[in-house]
Amino acid sequence: MMLWAEWWVWMSGALILATLEVLIPGYIFLGFAVGAGLMGLLILFGINATGLALMLVIFALLSLLSYLAMRRFFRLRKGQVKVWETDIND
């Protein structure tokens, strides 16, 4: 069995990406971390793709879906306005 077909490799990647998100905030790595975590869970529960290319496509789709879900969840609500009360120079 190849290394990319192991569930713990994907979970380790998810942990590394989540750590990068904490160090470099901005919801950039979080979508990839969720995608890698979901891919690890899929492999753990027996849903296994044959070949690296198909696994990367599934990972990319899971990452995209998680990014779109986070964008919808963390967005400003309709009619809500961001108000700045302090200046960075104060």
MMTF fields as JSON, N, C-alpha, C and O atoms, coordinates in Angstrom:
{
  "mmtfVersion": "1.0.0",
  "mmtfProducer": "UNKNOWN",
  "numBonds": 359,
  "numAtoms": 360,
  "numGroups": 90,
  "numChains": 1,
  "numModels": 1,
  "chainsPerModel": [1],
  "groupsPerChain": [90],
  "chainIdList": ["A"],
  "bondAtomList": [4, 2, 8, 6, 12, 10, 16, 14, 20, 18, 24, 22, 28, 26, 32, 30, 36, 34, 40, 38, 44, 42, 48, 46, 52, 50, 56, 54, 60, 58, 64, 62, 68, 66, 72, 70, 76, 74, 80, 78, 84, 82, 88, 86, 92, 90, 96, 94, 100, 98, 104, 102, 108, 106, 112, 110, 116, 114, 120, 118, 124, 122, 128, 126, 132, 130, 136, 134, 140, 138, 144, 142, 148, 146, 152, 150, 156, 154, 160, 158, 164, 162, 168, 166, 172, 170, 176, 174, 180, 178, 184, 182, 188, 186, 192, 190, 196, 194, 200, 198, 204, 202, 208, 206, 212, 210, 216, 214, 220, 218, 224, 222, 228, 226, 232, 230, 236, 234, 240, 238, 244, 242, 248, 246, 252, 250, 256, 254, 260, 258, 264, 262, 268, 266, 272, 270, 276, 274, 280, 278, 284, 282, 288, 286, 292, 290, 296, 294, 300, 298, 304, 302, 308, 306, 312, 310, 316, 314, 320, 318, 324, 322, 328, 326, 332, 330, 336, 334, 340, 338, 344, 342, 348, 346, 352, 350, 356, 354],
  "bondOrderList": [1, 1, 1, 1, 1, 1, 1, 1, 1, 1, 1, 1, 1, 1, 1, 1, 1, 1, 1, 1, 1, 1, 1, 1, 1, 1, 1, 1, 1, 1, 1, 1, 1, 1, 1, 1, 1, 1, 1, 1, 1, 1, 1, 1, 1, 1, 1, 1, 1, 1, 1, 1, 1, 1, 1, 1, 1, 1, 1, 1, 1, 1, 1, 1, 1, 1, 1, 1, 1, 1, 1, 1, 1, 1, 1, 1, 1, 1, 1, 1, 1, 1, 1, 1, 1, 1, 1, 1, 1],
  "groupList": [{"groupName": "MET", "atomNameList": ["N", "CA", "C", "O"], "elementList": ["N", "C", "C", "O"], "formalChargeList": [0, 0, 0, 0], "bondAtomList": [1, 0, 2, 1, 3, 2], "bondOrderList": [1, 1, 2], "singleLetterCode": "M", "chemCompType": "L-PEPTIDE LINKING"}, {"groupName": "LEU", "atomNameList": ["N", "CA", "C", "O"], "elementList": ["N", "C", "C", "O"], "formalChargeList": [0, 0, 0, 0], "bondAtomList": [1, 0, 2, 1, 3, 2], "bondOrderList": [1, 1, 2], "singleLetterCode": "L", "chemCompType": "L-PEPTIDE LINKING"}, {"groupName": "TRP", "atomNameList": ["N", "CA", "C", "O"], "elementList": ["N", "C", "C", "O"], "formalChargeList": [0, 0, 0, 0], "bondAtomList": [1, 0, 2, 1, 3, 2], "bondOrderList": [1, 1, 2], "singleLetterCode": "W", "chemCompType": "L-PEPTIDE LINKING"}, {"groupName": "ALA", "atomNameList": ["N", "CA", "C", "O"], "elementList": ["N", "C", "C", "O"], "formalChargeList": [0, 0, 0, 0], "bondAtomList": [1, 0, 2, 1, 3, 2], "bondOrderList": [1, 1, 2], "singleLetterCode": "A", "chemCompType": "L-PEPTIDE LINKING"}, {"groupName": "GLU", "atomNameList": ["N", "CA", "C", "O"], "elementList": ["N", "C", "C", "O"], "formalChargeList": [0, 0, 0, 0], "bondAtomList": [1, 0, 2, 1, 3, 2], "bondOrderList": [1, 1, 2], "singleLetterCode": "E", "chemCompType": "L-PEPTIDE LINKING"}, {"groupName": "VAL", "atomNameList": ["N", "CA", "C", "O"], "elementList": ["N", "C", "C", "O"], "formalChargeList": [0, 0, 0, 0], "bondAtomList": [1, 0, 2, 1, 3, 2], "bondOrderList": [1, 1, 2], "singleLetterCode": "V", "chemCompType": "L-PEPTIDE LINKING"}, {"groupName": "SER", "atomNameList": ["N", "CA", "C", "O"], "elementList": ["N", "C", "C", "O"], "formalChargeList": [0, 0, 0, 0], "bondAtomList": [1, 0, 2, 1, 3, 2], "bondOrderList": [1, 1, 2], "singleLetterCode": "S", "chemCompType": "L-PEPTIDE LINKING"}, {"groupName": "GLY", "atomNameList": ["N", "CA", "C", "O"], "elementList": ["N", "C", "C", "O"], "formalChargeList": [0, 0, 0, 0], "bondAtomList": [1, 0, 2, 1, 3, 2], "bondOrderList": [1, 1, 2], "singleLetterCode": "G", "chemCompType": "PEPTIDE LINKING"}, {"groupName": "ILE", "atomNameList": ["N", "CA", "C", "O"], "elementList": ["N", "C", "C", "O"], "formalChargeList": [0, 0, 0, 0], "bondAtomList": [1, 0, 2, 1, 3, 2], "bondOrderList": [1, 1, 2], "singleLetterCode": "I", "chemCompType": "L-PEPTIDE LINKING"}, {"groupName": "THR", "atomNameList": ["N", "CA", "C", "O"], "elementList": ["N", "C", "C", "O"], "formalChargeList": [0, 0, 0, 0], "bondAtomList": [1, 0, 2, 1, 3, 2], "bondOrderList": [1, 1, 2], "singleLetterCode": "T", "chemCompType": "L-PEPTIDE LINKING"}, {"groupName": "PRO", "atomNameList": ["N", "CA", "C", "O"], "elementList": ["N", "C", "C", "O"], "formalChargeList": [0, 0, 0, 0], "bondAtomList": [1, 0, 2, 1, 3, 2], "bondOrderList": [1, 1, 2], "singleLetterCode": "P", "chemCompType": "L-PEPTIDE LINKING"}, {"groupName": "TYR", "atomNameList": ["N", "CA", "C", "O"], "elementList": ["N", "C", "C", "O"], "formalChargeList": [0, 0, 0, 0], "bondAtomList": [1, 0, 2, 1, 3, 2], "bondOrderList": [1, 1, 2], "singleLetterCode": "Y", "chemCompType": "L-PEPTIDE LINKING"}, {"groupName": "PHE", "atomNameList": ["N", "CA", "C", "O"], "elementList": ["N", "C", "C", "O"], "formalChargeList": [0, 0, 0, 0], "bondAtomList": [1, 0, 2, 1, 3, 2], "bondOrderList": [1, 1, 2], "singleLetterCode": "F", "chemCompType": "L-PEPTIDE LINKING"}, {"groupName": "ASN", "atomNameList": ["N", "CA", "C", "O"], "elementList": ["N", "C", "C", "O"], "formalChargeList": [0, 0, 0, 0], "bondAtomList": [1, 0, 2, 1, 3, 2], "bondOrderList": [1, 1, 2], "singleLetterCode": "N", "chemCompType": "L-PEPTIDE LINKING"}, {"groupName": "ARG", "atomNameList": ["N", "CA", "C", "O"], "elementList": ["N", "C", "C", "O"], "formalChargeList": [0, 0, 0, 0], "bondAtomList": [1, 0, 2, 1, 3, 2], "bondOrderList": [1, 1, 2], "singleLetterCode": "R", "chemCompType": "L-PEPTIDE LINKING"}, {"groupName": "LYS", "atomNameList": ["N", "CA", "C", "O"], "elementList": ["N", "C", "C", "O"], "formalChargeList": [0, 0, 0, 0], "bondAtomList": [1, 0, 2, 1, 3, 2], "bondOrderList": [1, 1, 2], "singleLetterCode": "K", "chemCompType": "L-PEPTIDE LINKING"}, {"groupName": "GLN", "atomNameList": ["N", "CA", "C", "O"], "elementList": ["N", "C", "C", "O"], "formalChargeList": [0, 0, 0, 0], "bondAtomList": [1, 0, 2, 1, 3, 2], "bondOrderList": [1, 1, 2], "singleLetterCode": "Q", "chemCompType": "L-PEPTIDE LINKING"}, {"groupName": "ASP", "atomNameList": ["N", "CA", "C", "O"], "elementList": ["N", "C", "C", "O"], "formalChargeList": [0, 0, 0, 0], "bondAtomList": [1, 0, 2, 1, 3, 2], "bondOrderList": [1, 1, 2], "singleLetterCode": "D", "chemCompType": "L-PEPTIDE LINKING"}],
  "groupTypeList": [0, 0, 1, 2, 3, 4, 2, 2, 5, 2, 0, 6, 7, 3, 1, 8, 1, 3, 9, 1, 4, 5, 1, 8, 10, 7, 11, 8, 12, 1, 7, 12, 3, 5, 7, 3, 7, 1, 0, 7, 1, 1, 8, 1, 12, 7, 8, 13, 3, 9, 7, 1, 3, 1, 0, 1, 5, 8, 12, 3, 1, 1, 6, 1, 1, 6, 11, 1, 3, 0, 14, 14, 12, 12, 14, 1, 14, 15, 7, 16, 5, 15, 5, 2, 4, 9, 17, 8, 13, 17],
  "groupIdList": [1, 2, 3, 4, 5, 6, 7, 8, 9, 10, 11, 12, 13, 14, 15, 16, 17, 18, 19, 20, 21, 22, 23, 24, 25, 26, 27, 28, 29, 30, 31, 32, 33, 34, 35, 36, 37, 38, 39, 40, 41, 42, 43, 44, 45, 46, 47, 48, 49, 50, 51, 52, 53, 54, 55, 56, 57, 58, 59, 60, 61, 62, 63, 64, 65, 66, 67, 68, 69, 70, 71, 72, 73, 74, 75, 76, 77, 78, 79, 80, 81, 82, 83, 84, 85, 86, 87, 88, 89, 90],
  "secStructList": [7, 7, 4, 4, 4, 7, 2, 2, 2, 2, 2, 2, 2, 2, 2, 2, 2, 2, 2, 2, 2, 2, 2, 1, 7, 1, 1, 1, 1, 2, 2, 2, 2, 2, 2, 2, 2, 2, 2, 2, 2, 2, 2, 2, 6, 6, 7, 7, 7, 1, 1, 2, 2, 2, 2, 2, 2, 2, 2, 2, 2, 2, 2, 2, 2, 2, 2, 2, 2, 2, 2, 2, 2, 2, 1, 7, 7, 6, 6, 7, 7, 7, 7, 7, 7, 1, 7, 6, 6, 7],
  "xCoordList": [0.848, 0.0, 0.893, 1.885, 0.525, 1.308, 1.045, 0.01, 1.97, 1.894, 0.7, 0.09, 0.352, -0.766, -2.123, -3.139, -2.149, -3.394, -3.592, -4.538, -2.728, -2.845, -3.616, -3.374, -4.547, -5.385, -4.579, -4.879, -3.565, -2.817, -1.961, -1.63, -1.604, -0.839, -1.714, -1.258, -2.971, -3.89, -4.222, -4.327, -4.387, -4.669, -3.469, -3.638, -2.269, -1.064, -0.973, -0.616, -1.299, -1.323, -2.359, -2.121, -3.512, -4.552, -4.075, -4.345, -3.37, -2.846, -1.793, -1.776, -0.93, 0.087, -0.566, -0.176, -1.552, -2.234, -3.024, -3.069, -3.643, -4.367, -3.403, -3.727, -2.227, -1.215, -0.744, -0.552, -0.556, -0.191, -1.279, -0.977, -2.534, -3.635, -3.576, -3.889, -3.174, -3.047, -1.889, -1.994, -0.792, 0.377, 0.184, 0.673, -0.521, -0.763, -2.27, -2.8, -2.978, -4.443, -4.956, -4.244, -6.185, -6.81, -7.678, -8.124, -7.933, -8.753, -8.196, -8.955, -6.874, -6.25, -6.002, -6.367, -5.388, -5.037, -6.152, -6.103, -7.147, -8.186, -9.032, -9.401, -9.34, -10.093, -9.329, -9.911, -8.019, -7.194, -7.08, -7.053, -7.014, -6.929, -8.206, -8.147, -9.348, -10.619, -10.707, -11.156, -10.287, -10.297, -9.398, -9.78, -8.21, -7.303, -7.874, -7.744, -8.5, -9.112, -10.257, -10.385, -11.09, -12.189, -11.67, -12.233, -10.599, -10.002, -9.457, -9.603, -8.831, -8.35, -9.48, -9.343, -10.604, -11.756, -12.354, -12.766, -12.398, -12.902, -12.054, -12.582, -10.744, -9.853, -9.977, -9.964, -10.096, -10.222, -11.471, -11.442, -12.568, -13.819, -13.954, -15.028, -12.885, -12.876, -13.18, -13.169, -13.449, -13.686, -12.335, -11.777, -11.819, -10.47, -10.484, -11.075, -9.834, -9.71, -8.461, -7.495, -8.484, -7.32, -6.489, -6.935, -5.307, -4.387, -4.322, -5.292, -3.153, -2.894, -3.706, -4.203, -3.846, -4.548, -6.002, -6.488, -6.694, -8.087, -8.19, -9.117, -7.25, -7.261, -7.048, -7.68, -6.168, -5.936, -7.143, -7.425, -7.852, -9.073, -10.138, -10.809, -10.293, -11.262, -10.87, -11.725, -9.57, -9.074, -9.358, -9.78, -9.13, -9.375, -10.862, -11.215, -11.726, -13.168, -13.63, -14.436, -13.122, -13.473, -12.974, -13.668, -11.777, -11.232, -12.056, -12.326, -12.449, -13.269, -14.624, -15.087, -15.254, -16.552, -16.442, -17.319, -15.38, -15.219, -14.929, -15.403, -14.158, -13.882, -15.173, -15.418, -15.989, -17.255, -18.208, -18.931, -18.214, -19.064, -18.596, -19.416, -17.281, -16.759, -17.041, -17.343, -16.946, -17.233, -18.682, -18.978, -19.563, -20.979, -21.243, -22.065, -20.548, -20.77, -20.174, -20.792, -18.985, -18.286, -18.521, -17.914, -19.361, -19.579, -20.378, -20.96, -20.386, -21.228, -22.677, -22.978, -23.551, -24.973, -25.513, -24.935, -26.602, -27.189, -27.609, -28.325, -27.16, -27.478, -26.491, -26.553, -25.584, -24.591, -23.4, -22.939, -22.911, -21.804, -20.665, -20.896, -19.459, -18.301, -17.988, -17.819, -17.909, -17.643, -16.318, -16.099, -15.447, -14.169, -14.286, -14.576, -14.061, -14.157, -12.805, -12.728, -11.757, -10.421, -9.53, -9.737, -8.548, -7.583, -6.31, -5.981, -5.609, -4.4, -3.331, -2.427, -3.423, -2.418, -2.724, -1.906, -3.876, -4.22, -3.498, -3.675],
  "yCoordList": [-1.188, 0.0, 1.251, 1.325, 2.202, 3.424, 4.34, 4.237, 5.215, 6.077, 7.022, 7.29, 7.538, 8.479, 7.797, 8.479, 6.479, 5.756, 5.42, 4.714, 5.908, 5.688, 6.847, 8.011, 6.515, 7.545, 8.476, 9.668, 7.969, 8.793, 9.841, 10.872, 9.583, 10.575, 11.797, 12.934, 11.556, 12.657, 13.414, 14.64, 12.689, 13.337, 14.159, 15.237, 13.651, 14.414, 15.68, 16.747, 15.547, 16.728, 17.744, 18.95, 17.247, 18.144, 18.869, 20.059, 18.173, 18.792, 19.845, 20.914, 19.556, 20.531, 21.756, 22.883, 21.553, 22.687, 23.511, 24.738, 22.849, 23.577, 24.386, 25.495, 23.838, 24.582, 25.79, 26.865, 25.632, 26.772, 27.844, 29.037, 27.426, 28.389, 29.209, 30.4, 28.571, 29.301, 30.299, 31.418, 29.892, 30.762, 31.867, 32.981, 31.563, 32.53, 32.61, 31.962, 33.398, 33.398, 34.049, 34.801, 33.744, 34.326, 33.344, 33.634, 32.192, 31.142, 30.678, 30.328, 30.676, 30.216, 28.712, 27.979, 28.258, 26.85, 26.02, 24.792, 26.656, 25.927, 25.063, 23.947, 25.556, 24.759, 23.516, 22.442, 23.665, 22.515, 21.543, 20.328, 22.082, 21.217, 20.393, 19.2, 21.026, 20.297, 19.26, 18.138, 19.622, 18.672, 17.476, 16.342, 17.707, 16.601, 15.746, 14.522, 16.375, 15.616, 14.75, 13.595, 15.3, 14.519, 13.38, 12.286, 13.649, 12.592, 11.476, 10.299, 11.832, 10.833, 10.012, 8.801, 10.664, 9.933, 8.987, 7.874, 9.43, 8.566, 7.305, 6.202, 7.477, 6.324, 5.435, 4.21, 6.051, 5.286, 4.417, 3.287, 4.935, 4.185, 3.282, 2.734, 3.122, 2.129, 2.626, 1.83, 3.902, 4.427, 4.819, 5.857, 3.995, 4.185, 4.359, 3.558, 5.402, 5.647, 4.942, 4.763, 4.552, 3.891, 4.918, 5.492, 5.145, 6.048, 7.424, 7.933, 7.987, 9.293, 10.399, 11.297, 10.348, 11.411, 11.53, 12.637, 10.41, 10.44, 10.917, 11.649, 10.51, 10.954, 12.461, 13.125, 13.002, 14.446, 15.217, 16.315, 14.664, 15.308, 15.328, 16.341, 14.204, 14.147, 15.125, 15.818, 15.183, 16.135, 17.572, 18.389, 17.88, 19.237, 19.589, 20.703, 18.652, 18.909, 19.082, 19.965, 18.243, 18.385, 19.709, 20.346, 20.125, 21.405, 22.575, 23.531, 22.5, 23.55, 23.649, 24.744, 22.502, 22.508, 23.045, 23.781, 22.685, 23.195, 24.687, 25.408, 25.165, 26.596, 27.37, 28.414, 26.86, 27.531, 27.515, 28.485, 26.423, 26.351, 27.335, 27.984, 27.452, 28.426, 29.848, 30.712, 30.091, 31.431, 31.814, 32.963, 30.868, 31.118, 31.275, 32.097, 30.487, 30.502, 31.745, 32.31, 32.175, 33.282, 34.639, 35.623, 34.725, 36.004, 36.963, 36.57, 38.22, 39.203, 38.94, 38.632, 39.059, 38.858, 40.016, 41.103, 39.783, 40.799, 41.992, 41.842, 43.165, 44.376, 44.696, 45.774, 43.775, 44.002, 44.725, 44.397, 45.715, 46.52, 46.417, 46.447, 46.3, 46.278, 47.707, 48.584, 47.943, 49.276, 49.248, 48.413, 50.173, 50.299, 51.405, 52.551, 51.067, 52.072, 52.586, 53.641, 51.874, 52.327, 52.33, 51.586, 53.181, 53.272, 52.547, 52.524, 51.967, 51.248, 52.205, 51.776, 53.462, 54.442, 55.044, 55.796, 54.736, 55.299, 54.597, 54.946],
  "zCoordList": [0.0, 0.0, 0.0, 0.726, -0.809, -0.919, 0.271, 0.929, 0.533, 1.708, 1.66, 2.695, 0.47, 0.386, 0.592, 0.728, 0.616, 0.849, 2.33, 2.68, 3.185, 4.632, 5.256, 4.936, 6.152, 6.762, 7.644, 7.705, 8.33, 9.27, 8.557, 9.142, 7.305, 6.539, 6.265, 6.386, 5.895, 5.627, 6.913, 6.9, 8.023, 9.301, 9.782, 10.352, 9.551, 9.894, 9.057, 9.556, 7.783, 6.914, 7.371, 7.326, 7.811, 8.314, 9.56, 9.722, 10.443, 11.659, 11.334, 11.944, 10.392, 9.977, 9.36, 9.665, 8.496, 7.862, 8.886, 8.789, 9.858, 10.902, 11.763, 12.188, 12.019, 12.769, 11.978, 12.548, 10.686, 9.84, 9.862, 9.821, 9.926, 9.977, 11.263, 11.26, 12.356, 13.62, 13.539, 14.039, 12.912, 12.81, 11.774, 11.956, 10.7, 9.623, 9.419, 8.516, 10.246, 10.167, 8.881, 8.215, 8.56, 7.387, 6.647, 5.537, 7.226, 6.622, 5.286, 4.382, 5.158, 3.923, 3.989, 3.07, 5.066, 5.205, 5.827, 5.771, 6.413, 7.13, 6.197, 6.561, 5.016, 4.047, 3.622, 3.475, 3.425, 3.066, 4.239, 4.042, 5.465, 6.647, 6.803, 7.102, 6.601, 6.695, 5.582, 5.817, 4.382, 3.262, 3.53, 3.239, 4.078, 4.39, 5.519, 5.493, 6.504, 7.591, 7.099, 7.506, 6.228, 5.666, 4.792, 4.781, 4.066, 3.238, 4.121, 3.791, 5.238, 6.178, 6.763, 6.937, 7.069, 7.59, 6.549, 6.878, 5.3, 4.236, 4.107, 3.965, 4.157, 4.047, 5.276, 5.162, 6.457, 7.702, 7.697, 8.185, 7.148, 7.123, 5.899, 5.652, 5.137, 4.076, 2.681, 1.742, 2.505, 1.163, 0.586, 0.941, -0.293, -0.793, -2.303, -3.027, -2.763, -4.197, -4.705, -3.963, -5.947, -6.521, -7.259, -8.253, -6.785, -7.455, -6.808, -6.248, -6.913, -6.316, -6.99, -6.31, -8.294, -9.013, -8.562, -8.332, -8.435, -7.989, -6.545, -6.198, -5.706, -4.31, -4.214, -3.391, -5.045, -5.033, -5.551, -5.071, -6.516, -7.011, -5.916, -5.717, -5.205, -4.108, -3.007, -2.457, -2.683, -1.688, -2.11, -1.292, -3.372, -3.862, -3.777, -3.389, -4.134, -4.052, -2.605, -2.312, -1.703, -0.291, 0.278, 1.07, -0.122, 0.334, -0.199, 0.528, -1.457, -2.049, -1.355, -1.036, -1.123, -0.446, 0.981, 1.433, 1.689, 3.051, 3.045, 3.922, 2.071, 1.961, 1.677, 2.28, 0.768, 0.453, 1.642, 1.87, 2.4, 3.591, 4.653, 5.302, 4.836, 5.816, 5.372, 6.196, 4.098, 3.583, 3.847, 4.176, 3.705, 3.96, 5.459, 5.865, 6.276, 7.716, 8.387, 9.289, 7.958, 8.605, 7.956, 8.379, 6.965, 6.282, 7.166, 8.177, 6.754, 7.423, 7.044, 5.891, 7.994, 7.721, 6.88, 6.868, 6.193, 5.329, 6.177, 7.167, 5.784, 6.513, 7.623, 8.215, 7.912, 8.956, 8.354, 7.26, 9.09, 8.61, 9.615, 10.824, 9.129, 9.991, 10.415, 9.568, 11.719, 12.25, 13.001, 13.879, 12.638, 13.322, 14.355, 14.011, 15.627, 16.688, 17.143, 17.773, 16.842, 17.217, 15.989, 15.03, 16.057, 14.991, 15.421, 16.607, 14.486, 14.818, 15.36, 16.078, 15.033, 15.467, 16.833, 17.363, 17.416, 18.728, 19.843, 21.01]
}
